[in-house]
């Protein structure tokens, strides 16, 4: 399938894939931190 792609193209696709995965992990982490922060806020302010 990728036998005709150049090394530059393959590396670009790989880096783009890893970057997209990293962005997904960062977004999930931020959402988790916000949820934990709200839970702690409720626990200590009630």
N, C-alpha and C positions, 0 to 999 in steps of 0.2 A: 504494500500500500504506500509506504513512504520511501520506497527505493529510489525514486527520482528526485527527492528533495535534497537541497544542499544542506551542508552543515549549519550554515547561518540560519536558514529557515527552520531547521529542526531545533536549534538552540533558542530561537525566538519563540517558537510555539511552546517549548518546554518552560522557558522563563515566564511567559504569559500565563501558562497553566498554574505554575507555582505561585505567581503573584495573585491570581484569582482565588486560589485556595487560601492563601494567607489573609486576604481581605475578608473572606468568609469567616475564618477563625477569629479575626479581630472583631468583626461585627457581632459574632456570637458571644465573645468574651465581654464586650461592652454591655450587651443586653443582660448577660448574667450578673455582671457587677451592679447594674442599675436595679435589678430585681433583688439582689442581696442587700443593697443599700436601703431600698424601700422596706424590706422585711425588718432590718435592724432599726430603722427609724420608727416603725410601728411598735416594735418591742420595747424600745426605750422611752417612747413618748406617750405611752398609755398607762 
